């Protein structure tokens, strides 16, 4: 049963104005007159409208990096600019080329006592489900097995308990 992934945030419609303004400010500070010439307002257009339209277009085109989790790529691109001022396509290539962020690994030290205690709990549940035990245990196993067939996910311990009492067949290993 397919369910939508609610952990993924939707992509924003555009970058925040302050982000786009900061990108342009850094590009202008880096390239100076060369940047100004590249984005010079065409004759007959209002410079303010032209600049607003340019910033709006960049904000929409860079929207994929508009979340806090992905903004590092924009910073990386600004820190690794080419010798000449990039256009939008070139800047997007720079942003796409950002390396994946480095995430500190969590250290884990297995605790043998905790693992044995957890296994003892599972053994207790399995023993309570063995044939000849109470009607409640059999009903619980049947209900859980039916929910699994309907597409609900079971924990590893639940699957092992149902396999132990014969309410669920062991799965083939996945390649």
GUVONU-884284 format. One record per residue: y, x, z of N, C-alpha, C in turn; residue in three letters. Coordinates in pm, whole numbers, padded with zeros to 5 digits, always signed. Example, Ala and Ser with C-alpha at 12.3 -4.5 7.8 and 13.67 -1.06 7.14 Angstrom:
BEGIN
-00569+01319+00780-00450+01230+00780-00330+01320+00780Ala
-00225+01285+00708-00106+01367+00714+00003+01290+00787Ser
END
This chain:
BEGIN
-00117+00085+00000+00000+00000+00000+00123+00089+00000Unk
+00203+00079-00102+00324+00161-00114+00438+00096-00038Unk
+00506+00178+00038+00623+00131+00111+00739+00223+00079Unk
+00860+00170+00077+00974+00258+00050+00991+00358+00163Unk
+01036+00478+00126+01059+00584+00224+01196+00563+00287Unk
+01197+00510+00408+01324+00479+00474+01390+00604+00533Unk
+01320+00718+00530+01379+00839+00586+01476+00905+00489Unk
+01472+00867+00361+01562+00927+00263+01694+00852+00260Unk
+01802+00929+00267+01933+00867+00262+01973+00849+00117Unk
+02043+00740+00086+02087+00721-00052+02193+00824-00090Unk
+02198+00857-00219+02297+00951-00268+02433+00884-00264Unk
+02536+00954-00216+02669+00893-00214+02720+00870-00356Unk
+02815+00780-00372+02871+00748-00504+02959+00862-00554Unk
+03009+00942-00463+03099+01053-00500+03114+01147-00380Unk
+03160+01266-00408+03193+01358-00299+03316+01306-00226Unk
+03330+01335-00099+03455+01299-00031+03573+01372-00098Unk
+03688+01306-00101+03807+01365-00165+03840+01502-00108Unk
+03826+01515+00022+03861+01643+00085+03770+01756+00035Unk
+03643+01724+00005+03551+01826-00045+03592+01871-00185Unk
+03622+01773-00271+03661+01806-00409+03792+01885-00408Unk
+03886+01845-00326+04014+01916-00317+03990+02060-00268Unk
+03899+02078-00174+03869+02213-00124+03806+02298-00234Unk
+03714+02241-00312+03652+02314-00423+03760+02361-00520Unk
+03848+02270-00559+03954+02306-00654+04050+02408-00593Unk
+04081+02396-00466+04170+02491-00402+04108+02631-00401Unk
+03979+02638-00371+03913+02769-00370+03904+02828-00510Unk
+03875+02743-00610+03870+02792-00748+04008+02842-00792Unk
+04111+02767-00757+04247+02807-00795+04288+02935-00724Unk
+04255+02948-00596+04288+03069-00521+04211+03190-00574Unk
+04091+03168-00622+04008+03278-00673+04054+03324-00810Unk
+04080+03228-00901+04107+03264-01040+04255+03261-01077Unk
+04338+03202-00996+04482+03200-01021+04520+03135-01152Unk
+04600+03207-01234+04655+03154-01359+04545+03118-01458Unk
+04436+03193-01460+04326+03162-01552+04271+03023-01524Unk
+04262+02986-01397+04215+02852-01361+04317+02747-01404Unk
+04445+02774-01379+04551+02681-01418+04550+02656-01569Unk
+04533+02762-01648+04530+02746-01794+04411+02662-01838Unk
+04297+02681-01771+04176+02607-01809+04195+02457-01786Unk
+04266+02418-01684+04283+02278-01649+04427+02230-01671Unk
+04493+02287-01767+04631+02251-01797+04640+02107-01847Unk
+04740+02036-01800+04760+01896-01838+04800+01888-01985Unk
+04734+01802-02063+04771+01785-02204+04913+01729-02216Unk
+04984+01766-02323+05122+01715-02343+05122+01563-02350Unk
+05221+01503-02289+05238+01358-02295+05165+01284-02184Unk
+05086+01351-02103+05017+01285-01992+05088+01317-01861Unk
+05078+01225-01769+05134+01247-01636+05046+01348-01563Unk
+05104+01461-01518+05023+01564-01451+04950+01511-01327Unk
+05012+01422-01252+04947+01368-01131+04825+01284-01169Unk
+04839+01200-01273+04726+01117-01319+04614+01206-01374Unk
+04653+01310-01448+04554+01401-01506+04475+01470-01394Unk
+04545+01522-01294+04480+01592-01183+04390+01496-01105Unk
+04438+01374-01080+04359+01274-01008+04232+01241-01085Unk
+04245+01223-01216+04128+01192-01299+04028+01306-01300Unk
+04078+01429-01305+03992+01547-01304+03915+01556-01172Unk
+03986+01541-01061+03921+01546-00930+03820+01433-00913Unk
+03856+01313-00962+03762+01199-00953+03635+01227-01031Unk
+03650+01283-01152+03533+01312-01235+03442+01414-01167Unk
+03500+01520-01112+03421+01620-01042+03353+01559-00919Unk
+03424+01472-00849+03367+01409-00729+03243+01326-00764Unk
+03248+01255-00874+03134+01172-00916+03020+01262-00965Unk
+03053+01362-01045+02950+01450-01102+02879+01536-00996Unk
+02947+01566-00888+02888+01650-00782+02833+01566-00667Unk
+02819+01436-00687+02778+01346-00579+02640+01379-00522Unk
+02553+01440-00602+02418+01471-00553+02421+01567-00435Unk
+02530+01642-00420+02543+01738-00311+02640+01688-00205Unk
+02658+01557-00197+02756+01499-00106+02703+01465+00030Unk
+02585+01513+00066+02535+01489+00201+02545+01618+00281Unk
+02552+01606+00411+02563+01725+00496+02445+01819+00477Unk
+02326+01762+00446+02207+01844+00430+02212+01928+00302Unk
+02287+01883+00202+02290+01953+00073+02421+02026+00047Unk
+02518+02008+00133+02651+02068+00111+02646+02220+00111Unk
+02542+02278+00173+02532+02425+00174+02533+02480+00031Unk
+02479+02404-00067+02472+02451-00205+02612+02463-00265Unk
+02702+02373-00230+02840+02383-00277+02906+02509-00220Unk
+02882+02534-00092+02939+02654-00028+02882+02780-00094Unk
+02751+02778-00122+02688+02894-00185+02750+02920-00322Unk
+02772+02813-00399+02831+02829-00532+02971+02890-00522Unk
+03050+02845-00426+03185+02899-00409+03182+03045-00362Unk
+03078+03081-00291+03065+03220-00246+03009+03312-00354Unk
+02957+03255-00464+02892+03334-00570+02950+03301-00707Unk
+03080+03292-00715+03147+03255-00840+03136+03365-00945Unk
+03132+03326-01073+03127+03424-01181+03266+03486-01203Unk
+03275+03588-01291+03405+03652-01315+03511+03560-01377Unk
+03469+03464-01459+03564+03372-01524+03555+03236-01457Unk
+03664+03156-01460+03660+03024-01397+03555+02934-01463Unk
+03467+02875-01383+03363+02789-01441+03418+02651-01475Unk
+03360+02591-01579+03388+02450-01604+03290+02369-01519Unk
+03291+02238-01531+03206+02154-01447+03058+02183-01468Unk
+03017+02197-01594+02875+02222-01624+02831+02355-01562Unk
+02913+02457-01575+02880+02587-01519+02877+02583-01366Unk
+02970+02509-01308+02973+02499-01162+02848+02426-01111Unk
+02807+02320-01181+02685+02249-01141+02563+02341-01151Unk
+02559+02427-01253+02448+02523-01264+02448+02619-01145Unk
+02566+02662-01106+02576+02749-00987+02522+02678-00863Unk
+02562+02552-00846+02519+02476-00728+02368+02458-00731Unk
+02313+02426-00847+02167+02409-00858+02093+02539-00829Unk
+02158+02652-00853+02094+02781-00831+02096+02828-00687Unk
+02152+02749-00600+02158+02788-00459+02016+02798-00403Unk
+01987+02904-00328+01854+02915-00268+01835+02808-00162Unk
+01711+02775-00137+01682+02675-00034+01730+02728+00101Unk
+01779+02639+00186+01829+02685+00316+01714+02742+00400Unk
+01747+02840+00478+01648+02900+00566+01643+02818+00694Unk
+01525+02772+00726+01506+02690+00845+01420+02770+00942Unk
+01464+02781+01063+01389+02856+01162+01256+02788+01189Unk
+01150+02865+01191+01018+02811+01220+01006+02785+01370Unk
+00936+02679+01402+00911+02649+01543+00789+02729+01588Unk
+00799+02786+01702+00683+02858+01753+00592+02758+01823Unk
+00464+02779+01809+00369+02688+01870+00258+02771+01933Unk
+00239+02750+02059+00130+02815+02128+00034+02706+02173Unk
-00088+02706+02118-00182+02601+02156-00214+02607+02305Unk
-00227+02492+02365-00258+02481+02507-00399+02424+02517Unk
-00492+02508+02553-00633+02469+02555-00657+02353+02651Unk
-00591+02353+02765-00613+02248+02864-00566+02111+02810Unk
-00450+02111+02745-00400+01985+02689-00492+01934+02578Unk
-00540+02025+02495-00630+01986+02386-00759+01927+02442Unk
-00816+01990+02545-00939+01938+02605-00916+01802+02670Unk
-00798+01783+02732-00767+01655+02795-00755+01545+02688Unk
-00691+01578+02575-00678+01480+02467-00814+01445+02409Unk
-00900+01545+02394-01035+01520+02340-01115+01434+02438Unk
-01096+01454+02567-01166+01372+02667-01123+01226+02657Unk
-00992+01202+02632-00944+01065+02615-01010+00999+02495Unk
-01020+01074+02384-01083+01019+02264-01230+00989+02293Unk
-01298+01080+02363-01439+01059+02396-01457+00933+02481Unk
-01363+00908+02572-01369+00788+02656-01357+00662+02570Unk
-01263+00664+02477-01245+00549+02388-01369+00528+02303Unk
-01422+00635+02249-01541+00624+02164-01659+00574+02244Unk
-01675+00624+02365-01786+00578+02448-01773+00429+02478Unk
-01650+00381+02495-01628+00239+02521-01655+00151+02400Unk
-01658+00209+02281-01683+00133+02159-01828+00138+02114Unk
-01909+00214+02183-02048+00229+02142-02118+00093+02143Unk
-02221+00078+02057-02294-00051+02053-02341-00089+02193Unk
-02336-00219+02220-02378-00269+02350-02264-00276+02450Unk
-02144-00236+02411-02030-00241+02502-01964-00378+02491Unk
-01852-00394+02556-01788-00524+02568-01744-00581+02433Unk
-01730-00712+02431-01684-00784+02311-01543-00740+02272Unk
-01458-00712+02371-01321-00669+02343-01319-00539+02263Unk
-01405-00446+02297-01409-00318+02226-01450-00338+02080Unk
-01552-00422+02058-01597-00447+01920-01489-00519+01841Unk
-01421-00613+01904-01313-00686+01836-01198-00591+01802Unk
-01167-00502+01895-01062-00404+01871-01097-00316+01751Unk
-01220-00270+01744-01263-00184+01634-01258-00261+01502Unk
-01304-00385+01503-01304-00465+01380-01161-00492+01333Unk
-01073-00524+01426-00933-00551+01391-00867-00426+01334Unk
-00891-00313+01396-00831-00189+01350-00886-00150+01212Unk
-01015-00167+01191-01074-00135+01061-01018-00227+00952Unk
-00997-00354+00985-00939-00448+00887-00796-00409+00853Unk
-00718-00371+00951-00580-00327+00924-00579-00205+00834Unk
-00676-00116+00854-00686+00004+00770-00716-00037+00625Unk
-00804-00133+00606-00837-00181+00470-00717-00249+00404Unk
-00626-00304+00485-00506-00369+00431-00396-00269+00398Unk
-00419-00142+00427-00321-00040+00390-00243+00019+00505Unk
-00266-00027+00626-00196+00033+00739-00255+00170+00768Unk
-00170+00263+00806-00217+00398+00835-00269+00407+00977Unk
-00378+00478+00995-00435+00501+01127-00413+00646+01166Unk
-00408+00669+01295-00399+00808+01340-00536+00873+01323Unk
-00537+01003+01329-00663+01076+01316-00761+01031+01425Unk
-00712+01016+01549-00798+00976+01660-00856+00836+01638Unk
-00774+00744+01585-00824+00609+01559-00934+00612+01454Unk
-00913+00690+01347-01016+00700+01243-01145+00756+01300Unk
-01133+00862+01381-01253+00924+01437-01328+00827+01528Unk
-01255+00747+01606-01319+00650+01693-01392+00544+01611Unk
-01329+00496+01503-01394+00394+01420-01514+00450+01345Unk
-01506+00575+01303-01621+00639+01237-01736+00652+01336Unk
-01705+00688+01461-01807+00708+01563-01884+00580+01593Unk
-01819+00464+01585-01888+00338+01614-01939+00270+01488Unk
-01918+00334+01371-01970+00279+01247-01883+00172+01183Unk
-01761+00153+01232-01673+00051+01176-01599+00103+01053Unk
-01606+00234+01030-01535+00296+00918-01621+00410+00867Unk
-01627+00421+00733-01705+00530+00674-01619+00655+00668Unk
-01681+00772+00688-01603+00896+00679-01548+00913+00537Unk
-01426+00965+00528-01364+00987+00397-01417+01114+00335Unk
-01420+01113+00203-01454+01235+00130-01338+01332+00146Unk
-01367+01461+00158-01257+01557+00166-01176+01557+00037Unk
-01044+01567+00049-00956+01568-00069-00942+01710-00119Unk
-00945+01724-00250-00929+01857-00310-00785+01885-00337Unk
END
